Amino acid sequence: MTHFHSTPNPQHQGENDSRSMTFMIPLRARLLTILASVLSVGMVLVSPQIVDGDDWNQWLGPNRDSVWNESGVITEIPKDGLNLVWRAPISAGFSGPAVADGRVFITDFVREKGDPTFDAGKRSKLSGIERIHCLDQKTGEKVWTKEFKREYNMSYALGPRATPTVDGDKVYCLGAEGHLQCFDAAKGDVIWQRDLKKDYGLDECPMWGFSAHPLVHGDSLYCVVGGKESVAVAFNKNDGRELWRSLSAKSQGYCPPTMINAGGTDQLLIFHPEGVHSLDPSSGKVFWNVKLAPAYDMSIIAPIKHGDYLLITALQNATVLLKLDKAKPAVTEVWRGKGTNPDHNPPVVFENHIYGVDVKGRMRCIDLVSGERKWESLATCPNGRPASSTTGFVVRNGNHWYITTEQGELMIAKMTPEGFEEIGRAKMVEPTAENWGRKIVWSHPAFAGKCVFARNDKEIVCYSLAK
């Protein structure tokens, strides 16, 4: 439930306060004259460290694989902690930031009426303003903000879940209640929009909101929607026209659409609460399907292709490893039901081993081919103890791993099949949400320009990770 849950937001304190965007931008201590002039207009500066580098234009990065390829970044935490570049106030949400072409995109929700519930099985009704912000990547200054009146009716009803997807001059956003919008990335103009609940006859959104990050491939935008024969829908990315719809299920789940190439063919993978399907991206026709039933309809983690293998993992042993056919779109089952796999948060598969955090917060290494556990560590658990519905976001850069804990820390570690070595950790943001009696951060960060961008329900921050 980690990539779609949201975090609490203080009650709206007035239109001017809640919608203002006062930003803190970088400061060099030696530039005293600049400091004086900036302070005169009410802005505070910190040390600018952003350099040109790779983008992180969507959920889990450019290839949606949690791999960060930039060089020249730190491999241990500095003695004085991470170097803050800027911070900017935002409101509540689970969506992570997307960084592209010198801009940072982030969504949030300003609550105006209603009280959220943190009971995973109960909905709550709220009203407020759902927003998308575009910030300058180097300074955190606001480029543009768009606001939309929204009514929420879901569990953990605190803000958008899906990370924006940036494609060229457009950015695509999916709101918690299914409002799909395409914006001009530079200006913020709405190019097209759809109300998925209304357009596809849904009575309500999923229990934990629309959470499946939209996927761009070619001229198509793929979304998980729901409803009869419309769990998966392809839209023209330029004008929002429906291209095709496919699949029916008892619910749509929370797993984003995934594109792979196997058997000489592009295949669109849709994992809903009744199984995983491979579709023809051009028509929605089913190539193959495998039954899989995660607990509580929690199809969350996107299928992971590694060589000729395809891993689908979910809560309570709803896990299967498939072997992809090399000649055509087809699969054979290798193993099923292993209870040792990360089942709650997106893991990373590297050199035939799975590295990720399970539902109790334990970091585990699993042999991909056999499904057997190699080791586990409590380093990612709150206070070093397993706890229900614990999050840890794992990103690999070469042989080093950058792990975001739900306490808002960035941990640098080494992980191999032989063991886990923590190199160091530092706080990025304070945990501001509530879950099972503890404070949490449940939003995946972005890594771009040799920096990390992280958020909670009060602010988004940028720290330099450049050597």
N, C-alpha and C positions, 0 to 999 in steps of 0.2 A: 504493500500500500504506500510505499514511500515516495514514488515519483508523482503521486497525485494528491497526497494529503496536503493540508494547508495549515497555516499558523495563525494564532490569534492577533487581532488588531484592536487597539483601544477604540472606544466609542468615538465617533465623529464629534469633534469639538467646535465645529463651525466651518462654514464654507471656505473662508479665507485661509484658516489654518490647515485644513485637511487637503486642500488642493494646491497649496503653494508648494513650489519646488525650489528650496534654497539650497544651493550646492556649495560644497567645500572643495576647492581646487588646489593643485600642488604648490609647495613653498620651498625655495632654496634659502637657507638661513642667511647666506652671504648677500642676497639681493634685498638689502634693507629698504632701499628706496621703493622697489616694487611692492614690498610688504606694506609699507606705509600707505601707498596709494590704494592698494587693494582693501586694506582694513577700513579705509575711509568710505568705501561703498559697502561694507558689511560682509565681506567674503574672507575666508580663512584659507591659507595655502599650506600645502605640504610638499615634500620633495618629489618632483616629477621624474619618473623612471620608465615610463612607457616608451618602447621603441617599436619600430615597424616589425611585424612578424606575422605568423599565421593567424587566420581567423578561426572562430568557433561559432559557426553560423547557425547551429541548430543543437537540439538535444544530443548529448554525448559526443559532440564534435563533428567535424566535416564528414566523416564516414560513419557516424553513429556507432563507433566501436570503443569509445572511451580511451582512445590513443591520442596523446599529445606529442607532436613530433618536433617541436622547436628545440634548438640547441642553445647552449650558452645560458642555461638556467641553473639555479641553485640545486644542490643535491643534499644539503643539510640546512637546518634552520639556523639563521644568524644568531649570535649570542644575545643581541638586543631585540630579537623577535623579527617579525616580518616588517618590511618597509611599506608603510601606508602611502599610497599615491593620492587617492581622493575618497571621499564618502559623500553620499547623497541620500536624502530622506525619501522613502517610499512607504507604501502601506502593505497590507497583508497579501499573501499568495504563496503558492507552492512552485510556481513556474521559475525555472532557472533563467539566467541571462543568456542572450545570444549576442555575439560580437562579430561585426563584419563591416568592412570598408570604413573603419574609423568611428563606428557608432556602436553603442550598446543598447539593446532592446530588452525591456523588462515590463511585465504586466503586474497589476495589483488590483485590490478592491478596497474602496473606502466605505465602510459600513455606516449606514445612516439610521437603520431601524431593525430591531430584532436581535436576538441573542443566539449565538452559535452553540451547538452541542458537540461534545467530544466523545459521544457514544457512537461507536462504529456502526450500530444497527438502527439508529434513529436519525431522521431528517429534521432540519430546522429551517424555518423561513426567515429570510433577511432581505432587506432592500438596501441599495446603495449605488455606488458608481464604480463600474469596471473600467480600468484605464490601461493604456499602453504608453510607455515613455520611451523616447529616443534620446540618449545622452551622448555627449562627446566622449569618445573612448579615452582621450588623453587627460581631460580635465574633469569629467563628470558633470559638466554644465548641460542644462536642458537644451536640446535642439527642438523638440516638439513633444506635446502630450495630447492624446485624444481621450475623451471621456464619454461613457455611455451608461445610461440608467439601466440597471439590471435588478431582477428579482431572483433570489436564490432559494432553492428548496432541496437540500442535500445534507448529508452528514459531513462534519468538518467544513462547514459552509463559510470559508474565510477568504477565498480568493481563487484566481485562475490556477489551473494545474499544468497546462501544456506550455512548454517553452516555445517562444516564437521561432519560426523557420524563415531564414533570410535566403532569398534566391535572386541574385542580381540586384535590380532596382526595386524589388518588391519584398515585403515582409508579411508573412501569414500568421494570424493569431487565432487560437481557438479558446473561447471563453468557457467558464465552468458550466454554464447552462447551454452550451452548444451554439453560441454565436460565432460563426466562422467569418473572418474578415481578411481582406487583402488591402494593404496600405502601400502607398508610395513611400519607399524607405527614406528618401531624402526630405520630403515635405510633410508626410503624414496624411496626405489626402486619401480618403477611402476610394479604392478602385472598384471593388465589388464586395458584397457581403451576402451571407446566407444564414437563416435561422434553421438549424438542423432539426430541432424538435418539431417545429411547425411544418417544415418542408417534407419531413418523412413520417409524420403522423405519430410522434412519440408523446405519450401522456406525461412523462417526466424524464429527467436525466438519470443516469446511473446513480446508485446510492452515494458514491463518492465523486460525482461530477464527471463531465467529459474530460478525459485525461490523456487520450492518445495523441501524441504530438504529430501534426500533419507532416506528410512526406512529399517532397517534390522529386519527380523523376521525369526528365524530358519536358514535355509541355503539359504534364498532368500533375495534379495535386491529389494525393490519396488520403482518405480519411476513414476512421472507424466511426460509424454513425449509429446504427441500430434500426429496429423495425423490420417489417416483413421484406425479405429479399434485399435488404439494404444495410447489412452490418458493415459491408465495405462499399464505399462509393468513390468513384474517380470523377474529378472535376477538371475542366480546362483551367489551367492556372492563371490565364490572362483575363478571363471574363467570368469565371464561376459557373459556366454551363456544366450540367451533368453530362458525363460521357458514358458511364454505365453504373449499374448497381448490382450487388451480388451478395448471396448468403443470408440465411436466416438462423437465428439462435434465440434461446430464452432471454439472453441479455448480451450486450455488445462487449462487456468487459472494459479493460483499461489499457490494453496492450497496443502500442503504436504499430502501424503498418511497416513492414520491413521488406526491402528489395535485395534479392540475391541473384547471382548468375550461376547456374548449375545445369549440367546436362546440355550445355550449349545454348541455354535459354534464360532470359530474365524471368524471374518468378517473384510475384508479390505474395508475401506471407502474411496471413491474418490469423492471429491466435485469439479465439474467443472462448467463453467458458465451457464449450462443448468439444473443442479440439482445435488443431492447427490445419489451415488450408493453404495450398499453393494455388495461386490464380495467375492466369494470363494477364499481364498488366494492360494489354490493349483492349481486352474484352470483358474481363471478369470471369471468364470460363475457368472451372476448377480443373487443375491438373491432377492433384492428389490431395488426400486428407488423412489425418491420423487422429483418432479419438483421444481426448485428454480432458479430464474434468477437475480443475483446481477447486479447492475449498472456497466457499463463499463467493463463487463466480470471479475469483481474483486471478484472472489472466492478466498479468502485469508485465512481466519481463519479456522483452522482444527476443525472438529466436536469434541464436548466435551461430553463424557459419564459421567453421574453422577447418580449412582444407576441404576434405570430402565429408565432413561431419556437420550435423545440424543439431544444436542443443536447444531444447525447450524445457524450461524449468519453472515450477510454480509451487505454491504452498501445499504442505502436507503430502509430500512424495509424488505430486503430480508432475513428474519429470520423465523425459524420454530423450534418448540419444538416437538420432537417425543417421543412416549412411545415404548420402546423395548419389544417385545414379549418374555416371559420367556421360552416358549417351542420350538420355532423355529426362524429362521432368518426372522423377519417380524417386521413392525412398524405400529403404528396408530398415527395420528396427534392430538396433544393437543391444540396448538394454532399457529397462523401464523401472520406475518406482524406487530408485535409490533414495534413501532418506538422508543423505549426507550433503546435499548440494545447496548452495545459496538459492533461496526460494522467494526472496522478498525484495531484493535490490538488484540492479543490473550488475552481474559479474563481468570479469574480463577473462577471455581464454587466450593463453599464451603458451606456446610450445607444448601443446597437448595437455595443459593443466588449467583448471578453472580456479580463479581467485575471486573471492567475493564474500560478502557478509550475509549470514543467514538471518532468519526472522528474530532470533534472540540476540543478534549483534555480534556473534562470533565470526571472526575472520577465518576462512577455511581455504585449504588447497585440496582440490579433488583431481584425481587422474581422470582425464576426459574419456579415454577409451574403456576403462574398466568401471568407472564410477566410484572407485574406492577412495576414501579420505586418506590424505597424506599427513595432514596436521591441522590443528586449529589454534587460534590465539584469542585471548580475551582483551587484547589491546584496544579494540574498537568498541567494547562494551561500556555503557555508562558506569563510571566508577569501578571499572574492571570486573563487573558482574553481569551475567546475561540478564536481559530484560525484554519484555514482550514488545514486538513491533519496533525493533531498533534498526536504525538506518546507518549505512556507511557507504559513501560513494567512492568508487575506485577508479583511478585514472593512471595509465602507464605511460612513462616517458623513458624509452630505452630500457635499462635494467633497474630503474628506480620507479617507485610507486608513490602517488600523491593521493592520499586518502582523506576525505572530508568526513569527520565524525558528526553525529547529531548534536554534539555539544558546541558546534561551530568552530572546531579546530581543523587546521590543516596538519596532517601527519605525513612525514616522509619516511618511507620504509624500503627495505629490500625484501623481496619474496621470491623464493625458489621452491622446488619440490622438497628441498631439504629443511626448510624452515622459514620463520618470520623474524626479521630484525628491524625494530623501530630505531630510526636514526634521530628523530626529534619531532616535536609538534609545537604549534603556536596557535593562539586564538585569532580567528578572523572576525567573527560576529558573535554576539550573545544569543543563546537560545531563547526564543521569545514565545514559542508555542507550548501547548500542553498535550501530553499523551501519557496515559497510565500513571498519572501523578508526577511526571517529571517534565522539565523544560527541554525543548527540542528545536532543532533546525532540520527541516526536511526539504531542502531545495538543492538541486545539483548545481555546482558552480561551473563557470566557464574558464578556460585557459587560453589566452590569446595575447599576442604582443609581449610575451615573456612576463605576463601578469596572471593573477587569478582574480576573478570577479565573483563575489559571493553576496548573498542577501539573507535577511530575515524579514520580520514584519515591520521593521522600522527604517531600515536603511539598506542600501547596496554599497559595497565597498570594493575598492581596487587596491591590491597589494602587488608590488613589484617582486618578481621571482628571478630577475636577471642577476647574473653573477656580477 
